Amino acid sequence: MAERSAPASGSEHSRGFAGADPRALALGILRRARQGGARPARLLAAVHRRGFPERDLRLATELLYGTLRWRPALDAIARQLSRRRPPPADLADVLHLALYQILFLDRVPAHAAVSRAVDQARALGGSRAAGFVNALLRAACRQGRTLLEPPPDTRVPPAGNPGWRQAEALARRYAHPPWLVRRWLERYGAAATGSLLEFDQRAPELALWPAPDAGDLGGALQAAGVECAPARFVPGALRARGGTLPFTPLHRQGRLTIQDEASQLVIWMLERPIRGPVLDLCAGSGGKTAQMIAAASPSAWVVAGDRSRLALRALRARLRRRRLPPPALLGVDWESGGALRSRFEVVLLDAPCTGTGVLRRRPEIKERLRPSDIGHLTARQDRLLEEAARRTAPGGELLYAVCSLEPEEGEERVEAFLRGHPEFERAGPADGFPAGARTLVTSRGDLRTLPWRDEVDGFFASRLRRRR
């Protein structure tokens, strides 16, 4: 999955948001996301725990994620309209939030978005900043959605790159980094890349799996205003839309776990019930840890490791809410060499990655992703695979997964690992892997989901077996 940052405490999450209205809350979290703070979802959850009204939280969530999803395009529009040096970052946040409301939200009157943004700008930079924001946003109101079309580009394309203009136009239209669009065009072609970009810009549908004692979860969700239907690929899972599912009592009570179907399918690669000692090398938020515990035999025991002790404490609390037996928790930085000497029948490496398969769900990744990140992360993935190999017992399974579409982080990492480790072989998905998801398994036996084709997040997973 994408690089993890240590979660802050609840008070740190929600500091400065007390008494905020939805626009102020969205602006504050937008600023935190830009500055590299905690994930927006964690900040929203912390604010909800402090009693922020659910109706206002729903609007704040829509404003926040819509702005994050479209921010690269909104920033380009703000620069185009300003015709001068870009505004300071805090003022740009105000502009981006207001431009999203003006260009994308029919339910928010344009004059209300302009008025609130002018007030926010005045609080940041006085009357001069307020006048600048007022003039720019009124121009945006006059031009409307025509601003979303890429302006004529008079730059000369780089030599030997005939698809340059196409990539630049798609990047502007769908608010993605141009370098990433170029990569996808080369790999997938124009039609599939356009479908992928369009998919990333849609608000995601939620998938979930019920707790063992959830009862009539479907009926409870309907009563809470959440539409649900059986999941497409995962037995027993549901797809949901409507309502504010992460903030419902059902979620707080641990009756469900929100997790995309592609992410759920990773653990379905393993034999069930999961037996023997199990190690989750990079447990992070613990979604897959919880899945493994729920699918484990009574005699199995699970160790969850992560270099963030705060993440491990949050994981323990999450499992307690879901009434699942807690794993042994291990705070360790595997890349620095862990002190653990045990070997395990099952080792899961849900590796840090670029996260290009989950951009619809985590649009903030687009702002910080750089081409050099791929090389940096593949080196980390290789080091972690070496550690995972050392921890895998003879006859045991090593399950490698990333939420990335980039082959360097998926298929190529496994190929490189197998060349250096002849004691391992591909095992393919277990016999219990859902029959309806077999179409997502490659000819080599790996799981590879493509968002525009499968309507799920982009994941890669490979199940390897140690022969000796």
C-alpha positions as CSV (number, residue, x, y, z in Angstrom):
1,M,0.0,0.0,0.0
2,A,1.0,3.7,-0.2
3,E,3.6,5.0,2.2
4,R,2.3,5.1,5.7
5,S,2.6,8.0,8.1
6,A,2.2,7.5,11.8
7,P,-1.3,8.5,13.0
8,A,-1.5,11.3,15.4
9,S,-3.6,11.2,18.5
10,G,-7.2,12.2,18.4
11,S,-6.5,15.6,20.0
12,E,-3.7,16.3,17.5
13,H,-6.0,15.2,14.7
14,S,-8.8,17.6,15.5
15,R,-6.8,20.5,17.0
16,G,-8.0,23.8,15.5
17,F,-11.3,22.4,14.1
18,A,-13.5,23.0,17.2
19,G,-16.6,25.0,16.3
20,A,-15.7,25.0,12.6
21,D,-18.3,25.1,9.8
22,P,-18.0,22.6,7.0
23,R,-16.0,24.9,4.7
24,A,-13.6,25.9,7.5
25,L,-13.2,22.2,8.4
26,A,-12.5,21.2,4.8
27,L,-10.0,24.1,4.5
28,G,-8.2,23.1,7.6
29,I,-7.8,19.5,6.6
30,L,-6.9,20.5,3.1
31,R,-4.0,22.5,4.5
32,R,-2.9,19.6,6.7
33,A,-2.9,17.3,3.7
34,R,-0.7,19.7,1.7
35,Q,1.7,20.1,4.6
36,G,2.1,16.3,4.8
37,G,0.1,15.7,8.0
38,A,-2.1,12.8,8.8
39,R,-4.4,11.3,6.2
40,P,-7.6,13.2,5.5
41,A,-9.7,10.2,6.5
42,R,-8.1,10.0,9.9
43,L,-8.6,13.7,10.5
44,L,-12.3,13.5,9.6
45,A,-12.8,10.5,11.8
46,A,-11.2,12.3,14.7
47,V,-13.4,15.3,14.2
48,H,-16.5,13.0,14.1
49,R,-15.5,11.5,17.4
50,R,-15.5,15.0,18.9
51,G,-19.2,15.4,18.0
52,F,-19.1,17.4,14.7
53,P,-22.7,17.2,13.3
54,E,-23.1,14.4,10.7
55,R,-24.9,16.5,8.2
56,D,-22.1,19.1,8.3
57,L,-19.5,16.4,8.2
58,R,-21.0,15.0,5.0
59,L,-20.6,18.3,3.3
60,A,-17.1,18.8,4.6
61,T,-16.2,15.4,3.3
62,E,-17.5,16.2,-0.2
63,L,-15.7,19.5,-0.3
64,L,-12.5,18.1,1.0
65,Y,-12.2,15.0,-1.3
66,G,-13.6,16.8,-4.3
67,T,-11.0,19.5,-3.9
68,L,-8.2,17.0,-3.4
69,R,-9.3,15.0,-6.4
70,W,-9.3,18.0,-8.7
71,R,-6.6,20.2,-7.0
72,P,-4.0,19.9,-9.8
73,A,-6.6,21.2,-12.3
74,L,-7.9,23.8,-9.9
75,D,-4.4,25.1,-9.3
76,A,-3.8,25.4,-13.0
77,I,-7.1,27.3,-13.3
78,A,-6.1,29.7,-10.4
79,R,-2.8,30.4,-12.1
80,Q,-4.4,30.9,-15.4
81,L,-6.9,33.4,-14.0
82,S,-4.4,35.3,-11.7
83,R,-2.0,36.1,-14.6
84,R,0.6,36.9,-12.1
85,R,2.9,35.2,-9.5
86,P,1.0,32.3,-7.8
87,P,-0.6,33.2,-4.5
88,P,0.9,31.9,-1.2
89,A,0.0,28.3,-0.4
90,D,-2.6,29.1,2.3
91,L,-4.4,31.5,0.0
92,A,-4.2,28.9,-2.8
93,D,-6.0,26.4,-0.5
94,V,-8.9,29.0,-0.2
95,L,-9.0,29.4,-4.0
96,H,-9.0,25.7,-4.7
97,L,-11.8,25.0,-2.3
98,A,-13.9,27.8,-3.7
99,L,-13.2,26.8,-7.3
100,Y,-14.3,23.3,-6.7
101,Q,-17.6,24.5,-5.3
102,I,-18.1,26.9,-8.3
103,L,-17.2,24.4,-11.0
104,F,-18.4,21.1,-9.7
105,L,-21.2,21.5,-7.1
106,D,-24.7,22.6,-8.1
107,R,-26.0,22.3,-4.5
108,V,-23.7,25.2,-3.3
109,P,-24.6,28.6,-4.8
110,A,-21.6,30.2,-6.4
111,H,-22.2,33.5,-4.6
112,A,-22.0,31.7,-1.2
113,A,-18.7,30.0,-2.2
114,V,-17.3,33.4,-3.3
115,S,-18.5,35.2,-0.1
116,R,-17.0,32.5,2.2
117,A,-13.7,32.4,0.4
118,V,-13.4,36.2,0.5
119,D,-13.9,36.1,4.3
120,Q,-11.3,33.3,4.6
121,A,-8.8,35.3,2.4
122,R,-9.4,38.5,4.5
123,A,-8.6,36.5,7.7
124,L,-5.3,35.3,6.1
125,G,-4.1,38.5,4.3
126,G,-6.4,41.4,4.9
127,S,-8.3,43.5,2.3
128,R,-5.7,43.0,-0.5
129,A,-5.9,39.2,-0.3
130,A,-9.7,39.5,-0.1
131,G,-9.9,41.7,-3.2
132,F,-7.6,39.4,-5.2
133,V,-9.7,36.3,-4.3
134,N,-13.0,38.1,-5.0
135,A,-11.8,39.2,-8.5
136,L,-10.5,35.8,-9.4
137,L,-13.5,33.9,-8.3
138,R,-15.9,36.2,-10.0
139,A,-14.0,35.7,-13.2
140,A,-14.4,31.9,-12.6
141,C,-18.1,32.3,-12.2
142,R,-18.4,34.1,-15.5
143,Q,-16.3,31.5,-17.4
144,G,-17.8,28.4,-15.7
145,R,-16.8,24.9,-16.7
146,T,-15.1,26.1,-19.9
147,L,-12.1,26.6,-17.5
148,L,-11.8,22.8,-17.2
149,E,-10.9,22.5,-20.9
150,P,-7.1,22.7,-21.5
151,P,-6.1,26.0,-23.0
152,P,-4.3,26.0,-26.4
153,D,-0.7,24.9,-25.8
154,T,1.9,26.8,-27.8
155,R,4.9,25.0,-26.3
156,V,7.1,23.0,-28.6
157,P,6.8,19.2,-27.9
158,P,10.1,17.5,-26.8
159,A,11.9,15.8,-29.6
160,G,11.0,12.2,-30.1
161,N,7.8,12.4,-28.0
162,P,4.8,12.6,-30.3
163,G,2.3,11.8,-27.5
164,W,3.4,14.7,-25.3
165,R,0.5,17.0,-26.1
166,Q,-2.0,14.2,-25.6
167,A,-0.5,13.4,-22.2
168,E,-0.5,17.1,-21.1
169,A,-4.2,17.5,-22.2
170,L,-5.3,14.4,-20.4
171,A,-3.4,15.4,-17.3
172,R,-5.1,18.8,-17.2
173,R,-8.5,17.5,-17.9
174,Y,-8.3,14.7,-15.3
175,A,-6.1,16.4,-12.7
176,H,-3.2,13.9,-12.7
177,P,0.6,14.3,-12.8
178,P,1.6,14.5,-16.5
179,W,4.5,12.1,-16.0
180,L,2.2,9.5,-14.7
181,V,-0.3,10.0,-17.5
182,R,2.6,9.5,-20.0
183,R,3.6,6.2,-18.3
184,W,0.0,4.9,-18.5
185,L,-0.4,6.0,-22.2
186,E,2.7,4.0,-23.1
187,R,1.5,0.9,-21.2
188,Y,-2.3,0.9,-21.6
189,G,-3.0,3.1,-24.7
190,A,-5.2,6.1,-25.1
191,A,-8.7,4.5,-24.5
192,A,-7.8,2.5,-21.4
193,T,-5.8,5.5,-19.9
194,G,-8.8,7.8,-20.4
195,S,-11.0,5.3,-18.7
196,L,-8.6,4.9,-15.8
197,L,-8.3,8.7,-15.3
198,E,-12.1,9.1,-15.4
199,F,-12.4,6.2,-12.8
200,D,-9.9,8.0,-10.5
201,Q,-12.0,11.2,-10.6
202,R,-15.2,9.5,-9.4
203,A,-16.2,9.4,-5.8
204,P,-15.5,5.8,-4.7
205,E,-18.1,3.3,-3.9
206,L,-17.4,1.6,-0.6
207,A,-17.0,-2.1,-0.1
208,L,-17.2,-3.8,3.3
209,W,-17.2,-7.2,5.0
210,P,-19.3,-7.9,8.0
211,A,-18.2,-8.9,11.5
212,P,-18.9,-12.6,12.3
213,D,-21.7,-11.5,14.7
214,A,-23.0,-8.6,12.6
215,G,-26.5,-10.0,12.3
216,D,-28.7,-8.5,9.6
217,L,-26.1,-6.0,8.4
218,G,-27.9,-5.3,5.1
219,G,-31.1,-4.4,6.9
220,A,-29.2,-2.2,9.4
221,L,-27.4,-0.4,6.6
222,Q,-30.7,0.3,4.7
223,A,-32.2,1.7,8.0
224,A,-29.2,4.0,8.2
225,G,-29.8,5.3,4.7
226,V,-27.0,3.4,3.1
227,E,-27.8,1.5,-0.1
228,C,-26.0,-1.9,-0.4
229,A,-25.8,-4.9,-2.7
230,P,-23.7,-8.0,-2.8
231,A,-20.1,-7.4,-3.7
232,R,-19.0,-8.4,-7.3
233,F,-16.1,-10.6,-6.4
234,V,-15.9,-11.4,-2.7
235,P,-18.3,-13.9,-1.1
236,G,-20.2,-12.4,1.8
237,A,-18.9,-8.8,1.2
238,L,-21.2,-5.9,0.3
239,R,-20.9,-2.8,-1.8
240,A,-22.5,0.4,-0.4
241,R,-23.3,3.9,-1.4
242,G,-25.1,6.8,0.2
243,G,-25.0,8.0,3.8
244,T,-21.8,8.5,5.6
245,L,-20.8,4.9,6.2
246,P,-17.5,5.6,8.1
247,F,-19.3,7.8,10.6
248,T,-22.3,5.5,11.3
249,P,-22.8,3.7,14.6
250,L,-22.5,0.4,12.7
251,H,-18.9,1.2,11.9
252,R,-18.1,2.5,15.4
253,Q,-19.6,-0.7,16.9
254,G,-17.4,-2.9,14.8
255,R,-20.2,-4.6,12.8
256,L,-18.3,-4.0,9.6
257,T,-14.9,-3.3,8.1
258,I,-14.6,-0.9,5.2
259,Q,-12.2,-2.4,2.7
260,D,-12.1,-2.4,-1.1
261,E,-12.8,-5.7,-2.8
262,A,-9.4,-5.7,-4.4
263,S,-7.7,-5.4,-1.0
264,Q,-10.0,-8.1,0.4
265,L,-9.0,-10.5,-2.5
266,V,-5.3,-10.4,-1.4
267,I,-6.0,-12.4,1.7
268,W,-8.3,-14.8,-0.3
269,M,-5.1,-15.9,-2.1
270,L,-4.2,-17.9,1.0
271,E,-5.5,-21.3,2.0
272,R,-8.4,-21.3,4.4
273,P,-8.5,-21.7,7.3
274,I,-5.2,-19.9,7.7
275,R,-3.0,-22.2,9.8
276,G,0.2,-22.0,11.8
277,P,2.1,-18.9,13.0
278,V,1.3,-15.9,10.8
279,L,3.4,-12.7,10.4
280,D,2.0,-9.5,8.9
281,L,5.2,-7.7,8.2
282,C,3.9,-4.2,7.6
283,A,0.5,-4.2,9.3
284,G,-0.3,-0.5,9.0
285,S,-4.0,0.2,9.5
286,G,-4.6,-3.5,10.0
287,G,-7.4,-4.2,7.4
288,K,-5.6,-7.3,6.1
289,T,-4.5,-8.3,9.6
290,A,-8.2,-8.3,10.7
291,Q,-9.0,-10.4,7.6
292,M,-6.4,-13.0,8.4
293,I,-7.5,-13.2,12.1
294,A,-11.1,-13.7,11.0
295,A,-10.1,-16.5,8.5
296,A,-7.5,-18.2,10.9
297,S,-8.0,-21.6,12.5
298,P,-8.5,-21.6,16.3
299,S,-4.9,-22.9,16.8
300,A,-3.3,-20.2,14.6
301,W,-1.5,-17.2,16.2
302,V,-0.8,-13.9,14.4
303,V,2.0,-11.4,14.8
304,A,1.5,-7.9,13.4
305,G,4.6,-5.8,12.9
306,D,5.0,-2.2,11.9
307,R,7.6,0.5,12.5
308,S,4.9,2.9,13.8
309,R,3.9,2.0,17.4
310,L,1.1,4.5,17.2
311,A,-0.3,2.5,14.2
312,L,-0.1,-0.7,16.2
313,R,-2.0,0.9,19.1
314,A,-4.7,2.0,16.6
315,L,-4.7,-1.5,15.1
316,R,-5.3,-3.0,18.6
317,A,-8.2,-0.6,19.2
318,R,-9.7,-1.4,15.8
319,L,-9.6,-5.2,16.4
320,R,-11.2,-4.7,19.8
321,R,-14.1,-2.8,18.2
322,R,-14.6,-5.7,15.8
323,R,-14.4,-8.2,18.6
324,L,-11.5,-10.1,17.0
325,P,-8.8,-11.7,19.1
326,P,-5.8,-9.4,19.2
327,P,-2.5,-10.4,17.5
328,A,0.9,-10.2,19.1
329,L,2.1,-6.6,18.3
330,L,5.7,-6.0,17.2
331,G,7.1,-2.5,16.8
332,V,10.0,-3.0,14.4
333,D,11.7,-1.4,11.4
334,W,12.4,-4.4,9.3
335,E,14.6,-2.4,6.9
336,S,17.0,-1.8,9.8
337,G,17.1,-5.5,10.7
338,G,14.6,-6.9,13.1
339,A,15.6,-8.9,16.1
340,L,12.9,-11.5,15.5
341,R,14.3,-15.0,14.7
342,S,11.1,-17.0,14.4
343,R,9.9,-18.5,11.1
344,F,6.3,-18.5,10.1
345,E,3.9,-20.6,8.0
346,V,2.4,-17.5,6.4
347,V,4.1,-14.2,5.9
348,L,2.2,-11.2,4.4
349,L,4.2,-8.3,3.0
350,D,1.7,-5.5,2.1
351,A,4.6,-3.3,1.0
352,P,4.9,0.5,1.0
353,C,4.3,1.6,-2.6
354,T,3.4,4.6,-4.8
355,G,-0.4,3.9,-4.3
356,T,-1.2,4.6,-8.0
357,G,-4.0,2.0,-7.8
358,V,-5.9,3.8,-5.1
359,L,-5.8,7.4,-6.3
360,R,-9.7,7.7,-6.4
361,R,-9.7,6.8,-2.7
362,R,-6.6,8.7,-1.7
363,P,-6.4,11.7,-4.1
364,E,-3.9,13.5,-1.9
365,I,-1.2,11.1,-3.1
366,K,-1.2,12.8,-6.5
367,E,0.2,16.0,-5.0
368,R,3.3,14.4,-3.5
369,L,4.1,11.7,-6.0
370,R,7.3,12.1,-8.0
371,P,8.9,9.9,-10.8
372,S,11.9,9.2,-8.5
373,D,9.5,7.6,-5.9
374,I,9.2,4.5,-8.0
375,G,13.0,3.7,-7.8
376,H,13.1,4.6,-4.1
377,L,10.2,2.4,-3.3
378,T,11.3,-0.6,-5.4
379,A,14.6,-0.6,-3.4
380,R,12.5,-0.7,-0.2
381,Q,10.3,-3.4,-1.5
382,D,13.4,-5.5,-2.3
383,R,14.8,-5.1,1.2
384,L,11.4,-6.0,2.7
385,L,11.1,-9.1,0.5
386,E,14.5,-10.3,1.7
387,E,13.3,-9.9,5.3
388,A,10.0,-11.7,4.4
389,A,12.0,-14.6,2.8
390,R,14.1,-15.0,6.0
391,R,10.9,-15.2,8.1
392,T,9.2,-17.8,5.9
393,A,9.4,-21.4,7.1
394,P,10.2,-24.3,4.6
395,G,6.8,-25.2,3.0
396,G,5.4,-21.9,4.1
397,E,3.8,-19.1,2.1
398,L,4.9,-15.6,1.3
399,L,2.2,-13.3,0.1
400,Y,3.4,-10.1,-1.5
401,A,1.0,-7.2,-2.3
402,V,1.0,-3.6,-3.4
403,C,-1.8,-1.2,-4.3
404,S,0.1,0.1,-7.3
405,L,-0.5,-0.2,-11.0
406,E,3.3,0.1,-11.8
407,P,4.9,-3.2,-13.0
408,E,8.2,-2.2,-11.3
409,E,6.5,-2.5,-7.9
410,G,4.5,-5.7,-8.8
411,E,5.3,-8.2,-11.5
412,E,8.9,-7.1,-11.8
413,R,9.6,-7.2,-8.1
414,V,8.4,-10.8,-7.9
415,E,10.4,-11.8,-11.0
416,A,13.6,-10.3,-9.5
417,F,12.9,-12.0,-6.2
418,L,12.4,-15.4,-7.8
419,R,15.6,-15.1,-9.8
420,G,17.6,-14.5,-6.6
421,H,15.6,-17.1,-4.5
422,P,15.3,-20.4,-6.3
423,E,14.0,-21.9,-3.1
424,F,10.7,-20.1,-3.7
425,E,8.1,-20.7,-6.5
426,R,4.8,-19.2,-7.5
427,A,1.9,-21.0,-5.9
428,G,-1.0,-19.2,-7.4
429,P,-4.3,-18.5,-5.6
430,A,-5.5,-21.1,-3.1
431,D,-8.3,-23.5,-4.0
432,G,-10.8,-21.4,-2.0
433,F,-10.1,-18.3,-4.0
434,P,-13.5,-17.0,-5.2
435,A,-14.6,-18.5,-8.5
436,G,-16.1,-15.2,-9.6
437,A,-12.7,-13.5,-9.2
438,R,-10.7,-16.0,-11.2
439,T,-10.7,-13.7,-14.2
440,L,-8.5,-11.3,-12.2
441,V,-5.7,-13.9,-11.9
442,T,-3.0,-13.6,-14.6
443,S,-1.6,-16.5,-16.6
444,R,1.3,-16.7,-14.0
445,G,-1.1,-17.1,-11.1
446,D,-0.8,-13.5,-9.7
447,L,-3.8,-11.3,-8.8
448,R,-3.9,-8.1,-10.9
449,T,-6.9,-5.8,-10.8
450,L,-7.3,-2.9,-13.2
451,P,-9.7,-0.2,-12.0
452,W,-11.3,0.8,-15.3
453,R,-11.9,-2.9,-16.2
454,D,-12.9,-4.3,-12.8
455,E,-14.4,-1.3,-11.0
456,V,-12.2,-1.9,-8.0
457,D,-8.9,-0.5,-6.7
458,G,-5.7,-1.4,-8.6
459,F,-3.8,-4.1,-6.7
460,F,-1.1,-6.7,-7.4
461,A,-0.6,-9.8,-5.2
462,S,1.6,-12.9,-5.7
463,R,1.5,-16.0,-3.5
464,L,4.9,-17.7,-3.2
465,R,5.8,-21.0,-1.6
466,R,9.1,-21.9,0.0
467,R,10.1,-25.3,-1.2
468,R,12.9,-25.8,1.3
